[in-house]
């Protein structure tokens, strides 16, 4: 975590006089400017000022860190490196920022005014195309944080060199316990990076860029052969993918247009007519990978971009017949048109058409295979009615999610700005946000309406939304009229734990006054997390400064 690594290490390194401190990685990248921190419910200043590093490398940074090391070794100092792309730094109080920079609303402005925060988010995300992005400056009191334009996409040769290094593919020996993430990815192969989807809740585009950077087929196949020859390999490649499974070698067909493009997504609201969507190179790679001696199966576990896949029936057929291990992950995320618009995701119709094509191809192949759709609860724009419609959709199509994705705002994301400000940063129109724990619990419960322990929460949600028509024995009804025995038992257990004090947080400081009224569901309450400001403060929509 940020507090667990960056601060302690930079504090330690400052004791070595004259040693430059360079910060990097995804956590630092997303905090290079003033940002909303969900866990403290505060707008925090640039991480550069808190960790006091000399430079911050944002993005993937492999080429930048090598260049920095070589230039420092050649006798240059840190200030000489300030012109590098993909670099952020803090200027001294007596220094003047570059004249060509775009000045953002200051830290004090975005901290105190939500309209200014939304405006800053729009400006920052409009300057992410490395081919024409401007330098950014954000004042923090008397100090300016300068963010240079993003690094240019790395070449295929550079990708091959990076991924062709002799990695051990093993955890550090200090780890003695099982690492779940390692078990999941130890036999996977990354074929590309970047994502042009532009989903508002995702940090991949912000960190890896919108332009796809792919490895050569020779590089990927060499890694697969290395897996096949490794000790303990089972013969199954767990994933051949990346941020998105089917964007391999997809590029804009008009580089001169790409160089000036300011679209936030190449596929939303529609797939750009200039985007090359040929799945041919990927199909060839999949075929050659599974022919390598020692390979029994090559799975595709990265998420499939369904709107792209539907453009290539040949790809869907190849995928279904050879690369699905019974279940395929897809991410429709929601069904409500308004919520999907705030996410920058395609319509529900897109998911239904892909599901039909997947089922048809599976039947032709004589295989029983299933889609595992991922949906998000609590995303900005999603209210109870939207979640109820999603629950009905799930029931009609027989989907029973094992897990629920709960929207958690990450620094830098557009959806995080919506959550914090209640505004769409680009249109400045108000956006509904479920802030209270109670509201978020109801949304999560609706997605798993079929679980007996969720019965009373689902009933509460339906009654609150005036949808009693979904209580009973009808085809679309989410819950029966009478609570099942398991639901009553779960409620009794929860009540018993509450009486014993198991579920109550320990109190410190002054004792809670007796007789204090309960939080009303119709009035601003205490919010989703302890120590956060009342959500009532955020209920008033921000206003544009006069």
C-alpha angles and dihedrals in degrees: 000000000000096000090042099054119011099049098044094045096047090047090052094047093050088070087069103079116223095012111129116232116216118187123201147145132093097293093053092042093057092048100048091113133031107301144175113256111205097198095056094030090228139117104244129198125248113300088232090073094048100045092034095217119166094230137006119212109206126195124027091320104191095131093038095054092049091049091049092050093049095047093047089048088052091058103265119135129227094264089059088062096057093099093063121115118246092030132123126189143165122247123216120254091255095048125095118225121239113286094226094060127114107235114224126203106283126256090254091052096049091043094053103030125048096199088058090049090053092047092050090051091053093049093048094049092047088060100056101097102101092209095065108005116136127226112263130218126190121181120223104190102300096343125085123215108209122201115191121212115283120273114267116256111275120244126254089250090055091048090052091049094049095047093039095063115117099262116177092221088216133110120256109279092241089073110090100167126072114274109213094200091052093050089053098050106027093100097036128108125213112219101175146359136217130051131226093194093098095202107182095225096050129088097197095092091046092053106030099027135240096268115088115238113193135189119233118261090244091057094049094046091049089057091048090051089050089053091050091053095047124108115257095016111146096206095254121111101209095206140003102191149070137221085331122016099220108042095087111147093349112149141163109275092217110054091182089059093043088055091065101027118126099182112136091212134023091208105038134112082002134350107271111249089225094057114106106227100175111146092189098102090048093049090051091049092050092050095048093045094057092049094062113113111257094027114116099171138003111204128198106218100157115097117275119230096226099196089057094043092054088062089065115049087176090061092048090050092049091046096048096045100045115011110046119092094204095291132055123199118227130167116217085152096194145359103220112100093218093051092045089053091054089049094045090233128142122258127280088252089066091058093046092051092049091047090053092050091047092051092047094051092045090053091050089052091049092240132135102221132156140203119237104207119198120215131182126225123204098020115155108275093028113117130169094275091053091049092047090054088050091051091052089049091052092051095047091052097041097244118152110180113216091202135027124222107220114200109249115183112236122198116268096016120128091227089055089058088052091050094049100040105027087230136107100240093218102044098023088222117145118265125200113241127191100219106159124084090234093056093047091048090054092051092050092047092052090057089056097036090146094067112097092218088061094053099103094042091051091047090050090051094049093048092046090053093044092244099132086140087080092059114087138036102311123124094258097037112125098200136016122253092249121052114248119244092253090057092053091048092050091051092049091051092049091049091050092051090049092051091049089050094241093128097039117097117240112260123228132185116007118018118249111261116251118246095024109160120250121255108271118229088219096054134061109276141185097292134229101303136036116263094019121127116263112278085228088077089057094047091081109084116240117250129221110255113256 
